[in-house]
Amino acid sequence: MFKAYKNQIPVEATVEKEIKGGFSVRINQNVSGFCPYSQMDVRRIDDVTAYVGKKFEFIVAEYSEKGRNIILSRRPLLEKIEQEKKAALKNSLQQGMTVSGVVTSVQKFGAFVDLGGVQALMPVSEMGWGRVEDPKVLYSPGDKIEAVIINLDWEANRITLSAKASLPNPWDGFVRKYTEGSLLKGKVTNLTNFGAFVSLEDGVEGLLHISKIPPEFQINEGDKVDVLIDSIDRKNRRISLGLTLKEKPLEYK
């Protein structure tokens, strides 16, 4: 084992169990070591059971006390593999192209996607044209997806994906269907100090300015409201709304 440590030769070992700070790893019948969480993978570990009972190759990162203290690490091996795959993908990936990948992790801010050796991030804002409250409703680890590369920065090791970029923009269909004065039902999605944003269709919101809301009319997030389209700013893709009560538009000065 000391020879493997001195020459940094990979050793095969089995992850036995999770212990404080990491994993107990069995190297052979008489020798075991410890692998910290941070050295088991290049990404954050969400499910420790995915490692327990599995065989992996490790580098002996520390060998002391005549073998009674052995620290193992997979990171150098995984990072080398990622660098090799990244070098190959640099020649094939381009910004604007549609790629296939597999979801590896889903967080509140987005989903990490494996593109065949490199990790990309699909932010929650790029998952669809509509407002996404919980990414885990849309994606789960293991899902195969197709998305468009909207940012490709090899130096910063950052690839950003967008699912909505491959979908028709709902704004285009909306402005063909509705004009100023149209009456619609919407749902309040966000309240601000200057008014309420109202979802009119998936991916299309309008602003109900605070000046258009009577003081006695209480609005909360999630409320369904009857609105009319006051104006459509096609250049900046903004919609101003008025509020209707009792099926009759209110008159504003």
C-alpha positions as CSV (number, residue, x, y, z in Angstrom):
1,M,0.0,0.0,0.0
2,F,2.9,2.4,0.7
3,K,4.2,1.7,-2.8
4,A,0.8,2.7,-4.2
5,Y,0.9,5.9,-2.1
6,K,4.5,6.8,-3.1
7,N,3.9,6.2,-6.8
8,Q,0.3,7.4,-6.8
9,I,-0.9,4.1,-8.4
10,P,-4.7,3.7,-8.3
11,V,-6.0,1.0,-6.0
12,E,-9.4,-0.7,-6.3
13,A,-11.5,-0.7,-3.1
14,T,-15.1,-1.2,-1.9
15,V,-17.1,1.5,-0.1
16,E,-18.3,-0.3,3.0
17,K,-20.4,2.3,4.8
18,E,-20.9,6.0,5.6
19,I,-19.2,7.3,8.7
20,K,-18.7,10.7,10.1
21,G,-17.3,13.0,7.5
22,G,-17.2,10.5,4.7
23,F,-16.9,6.8,3.9
24,S,-15.2,3.7,5.3
25,V,-13.5,2.0,2.4
26,R,-12.2,-1.6,2.4
27,I,-9.0,-2.0,0.4
28,N,-8.4,-5.7,1.1
29,Q,-9.3,-8.1,3.8
30,N,-6.9,-6.6,6.3
31,V,-6.7,-3.0,5.2
32,S,-9.3,-0.2,5.2
33,G,-9.2,3.5,4.6
34,F,-11.2,6.6,4.9
35,C,-12.5,8.8,2.0
36,P,-14.0,12.2,2.9
37,Y,-17.2,13.3,1.2
38,S,-15.3,15.9,-0.8
39,Q,-13.0,13.3,-2.2
40,M,-15.6,10.7,-3.3
41,D,-16.8,12.7,-6.3
42,V,-16.2,16.0,-8.1
43,R,-19.8,17.1,-7.4
44,R,-21.8,17.4,-4.3
45,I,-23.1,14.1,-3.0
46,D,-26.9,14.0,-2.7
47,D,-27.4,10.3,-2.2
48,V,-24.7,8.4,-0.2
49,T,-26.4,5.0,-0.9
50,A,-25.3,5.4,-4.5
51,Y,-21.8,4.7,-3.4
52,V,-22.1,2.2,-0.6
53,G,-21.3,-1.4,-1.7
54,K,-19.7,-0.2,-4.9
55,K,-16.1,-0.8,-6.1
56,F,-14.1,2.2,-7.3
57,E,-10.5,3.1,-8.0
58,F,-8.8,5.5,-5.5
59,I,-5.6,7.3,-5.1
60,V,-3.9,7.0,-1.7
61,A,-3.8,10.6,-0.7
62,E,-2.3,10.0,2.8
63,Y,-0.5,7.1,4.3
64,S,0.8,7.3,7.9
65,E,1.1,5.5,11.2
66,K,2.4,2.4,9.3
67,G,-0.8,2.0,7.4
68,R,-3.2,2.6,10.3
69,N,-4.2,6.0,8.8
70,I,-5.0,5.8,5.1
71,I,-6.9,8.6,3.4
72,L,-8.3,7.8,-0.1
73,S,-9.5,10.0,-2.9
74,R,-11.3,9.6,-6.2
75,R,-11.1,13.2,-7.2
76,P,-7.8,13.2,-9.0
77,L,-8.9,10.3,-11.2
78,L,-12.3,11.8,-11.9
79,E,-10.9,15.2,-12.7
80,K,-8.4,13.6,-15.1
81,I,-11.2,11.8,-16.9
82,E,-13.3,15.0,-17.0
83,Q,-10.3,17.0,-18.5
84,E,-9.9,14.4,-21.2
85,K,-13.6,14.4,-22.1
86,K,-13.7,18.2,-22.0
87,A,-10.8,18.4,-24.5
88,A,-12.7,16.1,-26.8
89,L,-15.9,18.0,-26.5
90,K,-14.3,21.4,-27.1
91,N,-14.0,20.5,-30.7
92,S,-17.7,19.5,-31.1
93,L,-19.8,21.8,-28.8
94,Q,-20.8,25.2,-30.0
95,Q,-23.0,28.0,-28.6
96,G,-26.5,27.8,-30.1
97,M,-26.5,24.1,-30.9
98,T,-29.0,21.6,-29.5
99,V,-27.5,18.9,-27.4
100,S,-28.7,15.8,-25.6
101,G,-27.8,15.1,-22.0
102,V,-28.8,13.4,-18.8
103,V,-29.9,15.2,-15.6
104,T,-27.6,14.4,-12.7
105,S,-29.0,16.7,-10.0
106,V,-31.9,19.0,-9.5
107,Q,-31.7,22.0,-7.2
108,K,-34.0,25.0,-6.5
109,F,-31.9,27.2,-8.8
110,G,-31.7,24.7,-11.7
111,A,-30.7,21.3,-13.0
112,F,-27.2,19.9,-13.6
113,V,-26.9,18.0,-16.9
114,D,-24.1,15.6,-18.0
115,L,-23.3,16.2,-21.7
116,G,-21.2,13.1,-22.0
117,G,-18.4,14.0,-19.7
118,V,-18.9,17.7,-18.8
119,Q,-21.5,19.3,-16.6
120,A,-23.8,22.0,-17.7
121,L,-26.4,24.0,-15.8
122,M,-29.9,24.6,-16.9
123,P,-31.1,27.5,-14.7
124,V,-34.7,27.4,-13.5
125,S,-35.4,30.5,-15.6
126,E,-34.5,28.6,-18.7
127,M,-36.7,25.5,-18.1
128,G,-39.7,27.0,-19.7
129,W,-41.4,30.2,-20.8
130,G,-43.8,30.0,-17.8
131,R,-42.8,30.6,-14.2
132,V,-41.3,27.4,-12.7
133,E,-41.9,27.1,-9.0
134,D,-40.3,23.7,-8.4
135,P,-37.8,22.3,-10.9
136,K,-38.2,18.9,-9.4
137,V,-41.7,18.7,-10.8
138,L,-40.2,18.9,-14.3
139,Y,-36.9,17.0,-14.0
140,S,-35.5,14.1,-12.0
141,P,-31.9,12.6,-12.0
142,G,-31.6,10.2,-14.9
143,D,-34.0,12.1,-17.2
144,K,-32.7,12.4,-20.8
145,I,-33.2,15.9,-22.2
146,E,-32.5,18.0,-25.2
147,A,-31.6,21.7,-24.8
148,V,-29.9,24.6,-26.5
149,I,-26.4,25.8,-25.4
150,I,-26.9,29.5,-24.6
151,N,-23.5,30.1,-23.0
152,L,-20.2,28.3,-23.5
153,D,-17.2,29.4,-21.4
154,W,-14.5,26.8,-21.3
155,E,-12.1,29.0,-19.2
156,A,-14.7,29.5,-16.5
157,N,-15.8,25.8,-16.8
158,R,-19.4,27.1,-17.4
159,I,-21.9,25.7,-19.9
160,T,-25.5,27.1,-19.7
161,L,-28.4,25.3,-21.2
162,S,-31.9,26.4,-22.1
163,A,-35.0,24.2,-22.7
164,K,-37.2,27.2,-23.5
165,A,-34.9,28.3,-26.3
166,S,-36.1,25.2,-28.3
167,L,-39.7,26.1,-27.7
168,P,-41.9,28.6,-29.6
169,N,-42.1,32.0,-27.7
170,P,-45.6,32.2,-26.4
171,W,-45.5,36.0,-26.7
172,D,-45.7,35.7,-30.5
173,G,-48.9,33.7,-30.4
174,F,-50.4,35.9,-27.7
175,V,-50.1,39.2,-29.5
176,R,-51.6,37.6,-32.6
177,K,-54.6,36.5,-30.6
178,Y,-55.2,39.6,-28.4
179,T,-55.2,43.3,-28.8
180,E,-55.7,46.4,-26.6
181,G,-59.1,46.2,-24.9
182,S,-59.2,42.4,-24.8
183,L,-60.7,41.0,-21.6
184,L,-59.0,38.0,-20.0
185,K,-58.8,36.0,-16.8
186,G,-55.4,35.9,-15.2
187,K,-53.6,34.7,-12.1
188,V,-51.5,37.0,-9.8
189,T,-48.0,35.6,-9.7
190,N,-46.0,38.3,-7.9
191,L,-46.8,41.4,-5.9
192,T,-44.5,44.4,-5.8
193,N,-44.6,47.9,-4.4
194,F,-45.6,49.2,-7.9
195,G,-48.3,46.7,-8.7
196,A,-49.1,43.1,-9.4
197,F,-47.8,40.8,-12.2
198,V,-50.5,38.7,-13.7
199,S,-50.1,35.5,-15.7
200,L,-52.3,35.6,-18.8
201,E,-51.0,32.5,-20.5
202,D,-48.1,30.2,-19.9
203,G,-45.0,32.4,-20.4
204,V,-46.9,35.6,-20.8
205,E,-47.4,38.1,-17.9
206,G,-48.8,41.6,-17.7
207,L,-48.4,44.3,-15.1
208,L,-51.4,45.6,-13.2
209,H,-50.0,48.9,-12.0
210,I,-50.9,49.9,-8.5
211,S,-52.6,53.1,-9.8
212,K,-55.1,50.7,-11.5
213,I,-56.1,48.9,-8.3
214,P,-58.8,50.5,-6.2
215,P,-57.7,50.9,-2.6
216,E,-60.6,48.8,-1.4
217,F,-59.7,45.9,-3.7
218,Q,-57.4,43.4,-2.0
219,I,-55.1,41.3,-4.2
220,N,-53.0,38.4,-3.1
221,E,-50.6,36.1,-4.9
222,G,-52.5,33.2,-6.4
223,D,-55.7,35.2,-6.9
224,K,-57.6,34.9,-10.1
225,V,-58.6,38.2,-11.5
226,D,-60.5,39.6,-14.5
227,V,-58.3,42.1,-16.4
228,L,-58.3,44.0,-19.7
229,I,-55.3,44.8,-21.8
230,D,-54.6,48.6,-21.6
231,S,-51.6,48.5,-23.9
232,I,-49.1,46.2,-25.6
233,D,-45.5,47.4,-26.0
234,R,-44.4,45.0,-28.8
235,K,-40.9,46.3,-28.9
236,N,-40.1,45.7,-25.3
237,R,-42.6,42.9,-24.9
238,R,-44.6,44.4,-22.1
239,I,-48.3,44.4,-21.3
240,S,-50.1,46.9,-19.2
241,L,-53.3,45.8,-17.6
242,G,-56.5,47.3,-16.1
243,L,-58.7,45.6,-13.6
244,T,-62.4,44.7,-14.3
245,L,-65.0,44.2,-11.6
246,K,-68.4,42.7,-12.0
247,E,-67.6,42.0,-15.6
248,K,-67.5,45.7,-16.3
249,P,-64.1,47.5,-17.0
250,L,-63.3,50.2,-14.5
251,E,-62.8,53.7,-15.9
252,Y,-59.4,55.2,-15.1
253,K,-58.2,58.7,-15.7
